[in-house]
Amino acid sequence: MKMKEIKEATVDELNAHKRDLRQESFHLRLQQQSGQLERPSRFKEIRREVARIETVLTQRTKGAK
């Protein structure tokens, strides 16, 4: 997801996407432990995308107050 898409998404959509990314991260860790991981760079991508989502969610909650 691009930052523009993240900013346009609703809070529910962002929370769902964040949950999906965390699930994918979990599965990637399992693949890494078993030696079947094809793209180790995906860890970095997931971590950054989750951080972007959390940043937007935090901005929205602080902006709403």
VMD Tcl script that builds the backbone (N, CA, C; Angstrom):
set m [mol new atoms 195]
animate dup $m
set s [atomselect $m all]
$s set {name element resname resid chain x y z} {
  {N N MET 1 A 0.829 -1.181 0.000}
  {CA C MET 1 A 0.000 0.000 0.000}
  {C C MET 1 A 0.872 1.242 0.000}
  {N N LYS 2 A 0.533 2.160 -0.830}
  {CA C LYS 2 A 1.226 3.434 -0.854}
  {C C LYS 2 A 0.690 4.314 0.274}
  {N N MET 3 A 1.461 5.321 0.630}
  {CA C MET 3 A 1.059 6.209 1.716}
  {C C MET 3 A -0.255 6.914 1.374}
  {N N LYS 4 A -0.441 7.254 0.118}
  {CA C LYS 4 A -1.684 7.909 -0.297}
  {C C LYS 4 A -2.882 6.997 -0.040}
  {N N GLU 5 A -2.734 5.716 -0.353}
  {CA C GLU 5 A -3.807 4.747 -0.131}
  {C C GLU 5 A -4.078 4.567 1.359}
  {N N ILE 6 A -3.017 4.589 2.143}
  {CA C ILE 6 A -3.161 4.427 3.591}
  {C C ILE 6 A -3.930 5.610 4.174}
  {N N LYS 7 A -3.601 6.820 3.722}
  {CA C LYS 7 A -4.276 8.006 4.244}
  {C C LYS 7 A -5.744 8.051 3.853}
  {N N GLU 8 A -6.089 7.474 2.714}
  {CA C GLU 8 A -7.473 7.493 2.241}
  {C C GLU 8 A -8.322 6.382 2.851}
  {N N ALA 9 A -7.701 5.366 3.409}
  {CA C ALA 9 A -8.432 4.224 3.957}
  {C C ALA 9 A -9.088 4.582 5.287}
  {N N THR 10 A -10.135 3.823 5.620}
  {CA C THR 10 A -10.817 4.029 6.895}
  {C C THR 10 A -10.040 3.338 8.009}
  {N N VAL 11 A -10.398 3.654 9.231}
  {CA C VAL 11 A -9.721 3.068 10.395}
  {C C VAL 11 A -9.912 1.546 10.415}
  {N N ASP 12 A -11.121 1.095 10.106}
  {CA C ASP 12 A -11.378 -0.343 10.089}
  {C C ASP 12 A -10.544 -1.056 9.024}
  {N N GLU 13 A -10.433 -0.440 7.853}
  {CA C GLU 13 A -9.623 -1.031 6.784}
  {C C GLU 13 A -8.153 -1.095 7.184}
  {N N LEU 14 A -7.673 -0.027 7.838}
  {CA C LEU 14 A -6.272 -0.002 8.267}
  {C C LEU 14 A -6.002 -1.065 9.323}
  {N N ASN 15 A -6.910 -1.203 10.275}
  {CA C ASN 15 A -6.725 -2.227 11.302}
  {C C ASN 15 A -6.740 -3.633 10.693}
  {N N ALA 16 A -7.606 -3.869 9.719}
  {CA C ALA 16 A -7.669 -5.171 9.060}
  {C C ALA 16 A -6.385 -5.441 8.279}
  {N N HIS 17 A -5.896 -4.416 7.580}
  {CA C HIS 17 A -4.670 -4.590 6.797}
  {C C HIS 17 A -3.469 -4.832 7.724}
  {N N LYS 18 A -3.432 -4.116 8.847}
  {CA C LYS 18 A -2.347 -4.301 9.817}
  {C C LYS 18 A -2.375 -5.723 10.388}
  {N N ARG 19 A -3.575 -6.226 10.670}
  {CA C ARG 19 A -3.708 -7.591 11.175}
  {C C ARG 19 A -3.219 -8.598 10.133}
  {N N ASP 20 A -3.555 -8.378 8.858}
  {CA C ASP 20 A -3.107 -9.264 7.792}
  {C C ASP 20 A -1.588 -9.250 7.641}
  {N N LEU 21 A -1.003 -8.067 7.756}
  {CA C LEU 21 A 0.448 -7.964 7.642}
  {C C LEU 21 A 1.154 -8.671 8.799}
  {N N ARG 22 A 0.606 -8.534 9.984}
  {CA C ARG 22 A 1.213 -9.216 11.134}
  {C C ARG 22 A 1.096 -10.737 10.989}
  {N N GLN 23 A -0.012 -11.193 10.427}
  {CA C GLN 23 A -0.192 -12.629 10.169}
  {C C GLN 23 A 0.826 -13.105 9.137}
  {N N GLU 24 A 1.030 -12.317 8.083}
  {CA C GLU 24 A 2.010 -12.669 7.057}
  {C C GLU 24 A 3.412 -12.702 7.647}
  {N N SER 25 A 3.709 -11.753 8.523}
  {CA C SER 25 A 5.010 -11.720 9.175}
  {C C SER 25 A 5.235 -12.986 10.004}
  {N N PHE 26 A 4.201 -13.423 10.681}
  {CA C PHE 26 A 4.285 -14.653 11.470}
  {C C PHE 26 A 4.604 -15.847 10.568}
  {N N HIS 27 A 3.908 -15.947 9.440}
  {CA C HIS 27 A 4.140 -17.063 8.523}
  {C C HIS 27 A 5.536 -17.000 7.907}
  {N N LEU 28 A 6.024 -15.795 7.653}
  {CA C LEU 28 A 7.382 -15.661 7.122}
  {C C LEU 28 A 8.419 -16.121 8.142}
  {N N ARG 29 A 8.172 -15.819 9.417}
  {CA C ARG 29 A 9.102 -16.289 10.454}
  {C C ARG 29 A 9.117 -17.810 10.530}
  {N N LEU 30 A 7.947 -18.422 10.364}
  {CA C LEU 30 A 7.901 -19.887 10.357}
  {C C LEU 30 A 8.666 -20.451 9.167}
  {N N GLN 31 A 8.516 -19.825 8.004}
  {CA C GLN 31 A 9.236 -20.276 6.812}
  {C C GLN 31 A 10.742 -20.101 6.997}
  {N N GLN 32 A 11.127 -19.019 7.654}
  {CA C GLN 32 A 12.547 -18.780 7.883}
  {C C GLN 32 A 13.142 -19.862 8.786}
  {N N GLN 33 A 12.395 -20.241 9.803}
  {CA C GLN 33 A 12.881 -21.266 10.726}
  {C C GLN 33 A 13.042 -22.612 10.034}
  {N N SER 34 A 12.168 -22.890 9.065}
  {CA C SER 34 A 12.250 -24.177 8.370}
  {C C SER 34 A 13.156 -24.108 7.143}
  {N N GLY 35 A 13.715 -22.925 6.850}
  {CA C GLY 35 A 14.640 -22.786 5.737}
  {C C GLY 35 A 13.964 -22.674 4.381}
  {N N GLN 36 A 12.703 -22.292 4.327}
  {CA C GLN 36 A 11.972 -22.222 3.071}
  {C C GLN 36 A 11.681 -20.784 2.633}
  {N N LEU 37 A 12.276 -19.808 3.272}
  {CA C LEU 37 A 11.992 -18.409 2.982}
  {C C LEU 37 A 12.657 -18.005 1.673}
  {N N GLU 38 A 11.851 -17.486 0.734}
  {CA C GLU 38 A 12.367 -17.102 -0.569}
  {C C GLU 38 A 12.782 -15.636 -0.626}
  {N N ARG 39 A 12.014 -14.753 0.027}
  {CA C ARG 39 A 12.290 -13.312 -0.020}
  {C C ARG 39 A 12.478 -12.758 1.387}
  {N N PRO 40 A 13.688 -12.803 1.926}
  {CA C PRO 40 A 13.908 -12.249 3.265}
  {C C PRO 40 A 13.668 -10.740 3.332}
  {N N SER 41 A 13.737 -10.058 2.211}
  {CA C SER 41 A 13.513 -8.608 2.199}
  {C C SER 41 A 12.058 -8.258 2.501}
  {N N ARG 42 A 11.169 -9.222 2.415}
  {CA C ARG 42 A 9.747 -8.980 2.683}
  {C C ARG 42 A 9.524 -8.592 4.146}
  {N N PHE 43 A 10.397 -9.078 5.053}
  {CA C PHE 43 A 10.300 -8.697 6.469}
  {C C PHE 43 A 10.371 -7.182 6.615}
  {N N LYS 44 A 11.348 -6.581 5.946}
  {CA C LYS 44 A 11.553 -5.137 6.024}
  {C C LYS 44 A 10.351 -4.394 5.450}
  {N N GLU 45 A 9.822 -4.865 4.331}
  {CA C GLU 45 A 8.669 -4.230 3.708}
  {C C GLU 45 A 7.458 -4.259 4.641}
  {N N ILE 46 A 7.213 -5.397 5.251}
  {CA C ILE 46 A 6.069 -5.550 6.149}
  {C C ILE 46 A 6.217 -4.643 7.362}
  {N N ARG 47 A 7.403 -4.632 7.945}
  {CA C ARG 47 A 7.642 -3.815 9.127}
  {C C ARG 47 A 7.395 -2.334 8.844}
  {N N ARG 48 A 7.863 -1.885 7.688}
  {CA C ARG 48 A 7.697 -0.479 7.332}
  {C C ARG 48 A 6.228 -0.147 7.061}
  {N N GLU 49 A 5.528 -1.058 6.400}
  {CA C GLU 49 A 4.128 -0.791 6.103}
  {C C GLU 49 A 3.285 -0.755 7.376}
  {N N VAL 50 A 3.591 -1.646 8.314}
  {CA C VAL 50 A 2.881 -1.625 9.599}
  {C C VAL 50 A 3.169 -0.315 10.320}
  {N N ALA 51 A 4.396 0.157 10.260}
  {CA C ALA 51 A 4.745 1.422 10.908}
  {C C ALA 51 A 3.996 2.591 10.269}
  {N N ARG 52 A 3.860 2.571 8.945}
  {CA C ARG 52 A 3.107 3.630 8.260}
  {C C ARG 52 A 1.652 3.635 8.712}
  {N N ILE 53 A 1.070 2.448 8.780}
  {CA C ILE 53 A -0.331 2.333 9.187}
  {C C ILE 53 A -0.514 2.828 10.619}
  {N N GLU 54 A 0.380 2.401 11.511}
  {CA C GLU 54 A 0.273 2.826 12.907}
  {C C GLU 54 A 0.454 4.336 13.047}
  {N N THR 55 A 1.314 4.927 12.222}
  {CA C THR 55 A 1.520 6.370 12.253}
  {C C THR 55 A 0.237 7.101 11.869}
  {N N VAL 56 A -0.402 6.659 10.805}
  {CA C VAL 56 A -1.638 7.301 10.362}
  {C C VAL 56 A -2.736 7.122 11.403}
  {N N LEU 57 A -2.830 5.929 11.981}
  {CA C LEU 57 A -3.845 5.691 13.013}
  {C C LEU 57 A -3.624 6.598 14.222}
  {N N THR 58 A -2.368 6.772 14.624}
  {CA C THR 58 A -2.040 7.640 15.758}
  {C C THR 58 A -2.376 9.094 15.435}
  {N N GLN 59 A -2.052 9.526 14.232}
  {CA C GLN 59 A -2.356 10.899 13.830}
  {C C GLN 59 A -3.857 11.142 13.853}
  {N N ARG 60 A -4.614 10.164 13.416}
  {CA C ARG 60 A -6.069 10.331 13.386}
  {C C ARG 60 A -6.647 10.390 14.794}
  {N N THR 61 A -6.136 9.573 15.699}
  {CA C THR 61 A -6.675 9.587 17.060}
  {C C THR 61 A -6.304 10.894 17.769}
  {N N LYS 62 A -5.092 11.390 17.538}
  {CA C LYS 62 A -4.701 12.651 18.167}
  {C C LYS 62 A -5.403 13.831 17.531}
  {N N GLY 63 A -5.677 13.724 16.232}
  {CA C GLY 63 A -6.384 14.797 15.545}
  {C C GLY 63 A -7.844 14.865 15.918}
  {N N ALA 64 A -8.401 13.744 16.319}
  {CA C ALA 64 A -9.821 13.690 16.692}
  {C C ALA 64 A -10.066 14.289 18.080}
  {N N LYS 65 A -9.042 14.378 18.892}
  {CA C LYS 65 A -9.205 14.874 20.272}
  {C C LYS 65 A -9.174 16.362 20.346}
}
mol reanalyze $m
mol bondsrecalc $m
mol representation Tube
mol addrep $m
